Amino acid sequence: MKIAIIGGGGWGLALAKLLFENNNEILLWEYNPDFLDKLKKTHSNPLLLPDIILPSEISFTGDFFDLVRFHPEIIILAIPTQYIRSTLQSIPEEAQKDLWNPEQLFAIVNVAKGIEEHTLLTVSEILKQILPSKVHKMICTLSGPSHAEEVARQVPTSVVIAGLDAELLQKLQLIFSNSYFRVYRNLDLIGVEMGGAVKNVIAIAAGIIAGLDYGDNTIGALLTRGLVEIQRLGVACGARSETFLGLSGLGDLVTTATSKHSRNRYVGFQIGQGRKMQDVVQSMAMIAEGVATTRSVYNLATQKNVEMPITEQVYQVLFQDKDPRQAILELMTRDLKEE
């Protein structure tokens, strides 16, 4: 199977390694010239995946026409949500027709977790706006508790792949799964996308709590009530409520909110320690999708008239310089109600 990966961040590299180990031919496109040069020379990026050397058979390029000549059967989009539209629109027009060719291509798999800021769209909705209609049924999302650092080290991991074509999902399950990477399938595409995106907001809140040196009681309350908020917004957007109790909801929330690998938790932790959000983000080598997603989720909740008090407080801390302790105090002193 020929698989093209667009995006050479940690997740793109980890999936390249995984899918090569599953006996597929891999070509990875990366836009950053320095990262690309390092990948070509060393087959590694210690900044993103420490101590991981990718197989020498994996190929790298910065030229979209190389992807066309590769004739991929699957294209994986490992691009941060806020850059998916601009990256795909930067593909030369003469390459677009051949790249999105349903005679050779049978799946487009997104692995980003976010909501576009200026449109409030999920990734599948963005793709349906900018890709030809003939490939819309191919659009899927791979999500769940899956830090790239651990997948690259073959740590046992379970995820979910979501789309609207049951037969396609079964094929993709077989292509991605192996002895350390187990893939479930789900037809609730919007639910899987919303769980993966909104949990990043709660992960920032978890980091703030840790940075303030609050305890396990606080984290337990946050994760429980945070899941309620994720579920509320997801259902308002057309998702099934039970999806949020699965890997892309509860599973991803617990992992991202408690893990040392979590970029979103790191942002929150630094803010809890007293740093400004802008300073934290500018000092990071990788993108924490939850920062932009917080603004998107806040605006989407306002648009849908969905009550999300935790999200509202995270938004005010990030973008209105609200004191984190005051934010938590306001959450704790809200009107009392039934669970």
KAWO-V774946 format. One record per residue. N is the residue number from 0. RES is the residue in three letters. D_CENTER is the distance of its C-alpha to the mean C-alpha in Angstrom with 2 decimals. Layout:
n,res,d_center
N,RES,D_CENTER
N,RES,D_CENTER
This chain:
n,res,d_center
0,MET,24.21
1,LYS,23.10
2,ILE,19.36
3,ALA,18.12
4,ILE,14.85
5,ILE,14.12
6,GLY,12.55
7,GLY,13.97
8,GLY,11.64
9,GLY,11.49
10,TRP,9.09
11,GLY,11.17
12,LEU,14.25
13,ALA,13.65
14,LEU,13.20
15,ALA,16.23
16,LYS,18.19
17,LEU,17.36
18,LEU,18.25
19,PHE,21.29
20,GLU,22.44
21,ASN,22.28
22,ASN,24.87
23,ASN,23.03
24,GLU,23.76
25,ILE,20.93
26,LEU,20.85
27,LEU,18.07
28,TRP,18.13
29,GLU,17.49
30,TYR,18.67
31,ASN,19.64
32,PRO,23.24
33,ASP,23.52
34,PHE,20.47
35,LEU,21.70
36,ASP,25.22
37,LYS,24.29
38,LEU,22.37
39,LYS,25.41
40,LYS,27.85
41,THR,26.38
42,HIS,23.51
43,SER,21.66
44,ASN,19.74
45,PRO,20.83
46,LEU,18.88
47,LEU,15.50
48,LEU,16.85
49,PRO,20.24
50,ASP,22.98
51,ILE,21.21
52,ILE,23.22
53,LEU,21.85
54,PRO,24.48
55,SER,26.87
56,GLU,26.62
57,ILE,23.11
58,SER,23.71
59,PHE,22.12
60,THR,22.82
61,GLY,22.31
62,ASP,24.22
63,PHE,22.84
64,PHE,26.26
65,ASP,25.75
66,LEU,22.91
67,VAL,25.46
68,ARG,28.13
69,PHE,25.93
70,HIS,25.87
71,PRO,22.48
72,GLU,22.28
73,ILE,18.49
74,ILE,16.12
75,ILE,12.56
76,LEU,10.43
77,ALA,8.45
78,ILE,8.73
79,PRO,7.23
80,THR,7.56
81,GLN,10.95
82,TYR,12.28
83,ILE,11.68
84,ARG,14.95
85,SER,17.01
86,THR,16.10
87,LEU,17.02
88,GLN,19.98
89,SER,21.19
90,ILE,21.95
91,PRO,25.76
92,GLU,27.21
93,GLU,29.35
94,ALA,26.39
95,GLN,24.42
96,LYS,26.97
97,ASP,27.07
98,LEU,23.36
99,TRP,22.54
100,ASN,25.60
101,PRO,25.56
102,GLU,28.53
103,GLN,26.51
104,LEU,22.82
105,PHE,21.81
106,ALA,17.98
107,ILE,15.04
108,VAL,11.78
109,ASN,8.43
110,VAL,5.51
111,ALA,3.24
112,LYS,2.53
113,GLY,5.97
114,ILE,9.66
115,GLU,11.96
116,GLU,14.56
117,HIS,17.77
118,THR,17.39
119,LEU,15.29
120,LEU,13.87
121,THR,10.77
122,VAL,9.64
123,SER,12.27
124,GLU,14.74
125,ILE,14.32
126,LEU,14.93
127,LYS,17.91
128,GLN,19.32
129,ILE,19.36
130,LEU,19.84
131,PRO,23.20
132,SER,23.81
133,LYS,24.95
134,VAL,21.45
135,HIS,19.80
136,LYS,20.48
137,MET,18.55
138,ILE,15.12
139,CYS,12.81
140,THR,9.27
141,LEU,8.59
142,SER,6.94
143,GLY,8.74
144,PRO,10.05
145,SER,9.61
146,HIS,10.10
147,ALA,10.91
148,GLU,14.25
149,GLU,15.34
150,VAL,14.53
151,ALA,16.47
152,ARG,19.26
153,GLN,19.37
154,VAL,18.79
155,PRO,18.91
156,THR,15.52
157,SER,14.95
158,VAL,12.09
159,VAL,12.47
160,ILE,12.57
161,ALA,13.32
162,GLY,15.52
163,LEU,19.00
164,ASP,21.09
165,ALA,22.02
166,GLU,23.79
167,LEU,20.95
168,LEU,18.62
169,GLN,21.47
170,LYS,21.77
171,LEU,18.16
172,GLN,18.50
173,LEU,21.43
174,ILE,19.94
175,PHE,16.95
176,SER,18.83
177,ASN,21.24
178,SER,22.97
179,TYR,20.07
180,PHE,17.06
181,ARG,17.68
182,VAL,15.98
183,TYR,16.91
184,ARG,16.89
185,ASN,16.65
186,LEU,18.05
187,ASP,16.42
188,LEU,13.70
189,ILE,13.48
190,GLY,13.51
191,VAL,10.63
192,GLU,8.50
193,MET,10.21
194,GLY,9.90
195,GLY,6.18
196,ALA,6.57
197,VAL,10.06
198,LYS,9.97
199,ASN,8.79
200,VAL,12.15
201,ILE,14.02
202,ALA,12.78
203,ILE,14.34
204,ALA,17.36
205,ALA,17.60
206,GLY,17.79
207,ILE,20.43
208,ILE,22.38
209,ALA,22.42
210,GLY,23.46
211,LEU,26.25
212,ASP,27.30
213,TYR,27.27
214,GLY,27.42
215,ASP,26.01
216,ASN,27.51
217,THR,25.39
218,ILE,22.11
219,GLY,23.26
220,ALA,24.04
221,LEU,20.80
222,LEU,18.61
223,THR,21.07
224,ARG,21.44
225,GLY,17.79
226,LEU,17.10
227,VAL,19.95
228,GLU,18.40
229,ILE,15.09
230,GLN,17.47
231,ARG,19.79
232,LEU,17.48
233,GLY,15.94
234,VAL,19.52
235,ALA,20.68
236,CYS,18.29
237,GLY,19.70
238,ALA,17.67
239,ARG,19.63
240,SER,19.99
241,GLU,20.06
242,THR,16.51
243,PHE,15.43
244,LEU,17.68
245,GLY,15.85
246,LEU,13.16
247,SER,10.22
248,GLY,12.17
249,LEU,14.67
250,GLY,13.56
251,ASP,10.08
252,LEU,11.91
253,VAL,14.71
254,THR,12.97
255,THR,10.82
256,ALA,13.92
257,THR,16.40
258,SER,15.22
259,LYS,16.71
260,HIS,13.70
261,SER,11.46
262,ARG,11.32
263,ASN,11.10
264,ARG,14.00
265,TYR,15.76
266,VAL,15.84
267,GLY,17.32
268,PHE,19.68
269,GLN,21.06
270,ILE,21.68
271,GLY,23.41
272,GLN,25.49
273,GLY,26.66
274,ARG,24.74
275,LYS,23.74
276,MET,20.13
277,GLN,20.90
278,ASP,22.46
279,VAL,19.64
280,VAL,16.99
281,GLN,19.58
282,SER,20.36
283,MET,16.94
284,ALA,16.43
285,MET,12.62
286,ILE,10.49
287,ALA,9.49
288,GLU,7.26
289,GLY,9.20
290,VAL,12.42
291,ALA,12.21
292,THR,10.49
293,THR,13.52
294,ARG,15.85
295,SER,14.33
296,VAL,14.43
297,TYR,17.87
298,ASN,19.18
299,LEU,17.95
300,ALA,19.57
301,THR,22.64
302,GLN,22.80
303,LYS,22.58
304,ASN,24.87
305,VAL,22.71
306,GLU,23.69
307,MET,20.91
308,PRO,22.94
309,ILE,20.44
310,THR,18.01
311,GLU,21.17
312,GLN,22.23
313,VAL,18.99
314,TYR,19.24
315,GLN,22.87
316,VAL,22.33
317,LEU,19.79
318,PHE,21.57
319,GLN,25.09
320,ASP,25.84
321,LYS,26.66
322,ASP,27.84
323,PRO,25.37
324,ARG,28.41
325,GLN,29.64
326,ALA,26.35
327,ILE,26.57
328,LEU,30.27
329,GLU,29.71
330,LEU,27.31
331,MET,29.93
332,THR,32.79
333,ARG,31.52
334,ASP,33.91
335,LEU,34.28
336,LYS,33.38
337,GLU,32.87
338,GLU,29.70
